[in-house]
Amino acid sequence: MLPDTLFMGQQLLFIASCPSTNSEAQQLLIKNEATEGCTVITHEQTQGRGQRGNSWEAAPGQNITLSVILSPAFVAVRQQFYLNMAVSLAVLDLLREHGLQQAQVKWPNDLFFEDKKLGGILIENTINSQTLQHSIVGIGLNVNQASFASPTATSMANVCGHAFNLEKVTMRLLELLEKRYLQLRSGHSARLKYEYLQGLYRYQEVHPFKVGNQLVQGRIQGVGEDGRLAVEIERELRYFAFKEIAHVV
């Protein structure tokens, strides 16, 4: 099965088991064997990576674990977070199509449903002067897994009460990813940012955050095009990079 797309997933490589789909995609780039939209899918990722160096727990054959190779030369390095926004919205589109209307993005790129993690995104960029040369977009999404070691993880099946056709859900994700990517390429970055903020976990709500070793109360006010999170703390608007602040869930 191939997705109904122009290029996303039209070059499809399935590997039964591998350490990391992002690493496999990187090797394809090094060998110059990948066209834009090339997708690497596996049923078992043994050394999956997440943000902040975390590992990714996924039961074999029950979830989406894939990486897509893109060539977003139209994205300036200083605006690279727009790619994260487009990818995040594509996954939100998928979740909402399948009944998870309350799904949200937890900055910088986790997918949440009612304070539990559904999935995550890891984008690794190669920079060419002032723009992005290549991006490897890794997406992990819990689809049919029923139990998790972490009490803060869940799946589409757990939320909806039934299993999904994993192949169909994967192909649909690639279709939605292409749609959002083309939206970004067409220059609709303002619209993407607006929709991203509307789907942002705890946006404009007062919640606890950890800054260094300090626990503070803050209100998310936005996200910069460089990806920094704008948080109002004690009436002061401060900007934080990925590892400088963390949600307390």
Secondary structure, 3 states (H helix, E strand, C coil): CCCCCCCCCCCEEEEEEECCHHHHHHHHHHCCCCCCCCEEEEEEECCCECHHHCECCCCCCCCEEEEEEECCCCCEHHHCHHHHHHHHHHHHHHHHHCCCCCCEEECCCEEEECCEEEEEEEEEEEEECCEEEEEEEEEEECCCCCCCCCCCECCHHHHHCCCCCHHHHHHHHHHHHHHHHHHHHCCCHHHHHHHHHHCECCECCEEEEEECCEEEEEEEEEECCCCCEEEEECCEEEEECCCCCEECC
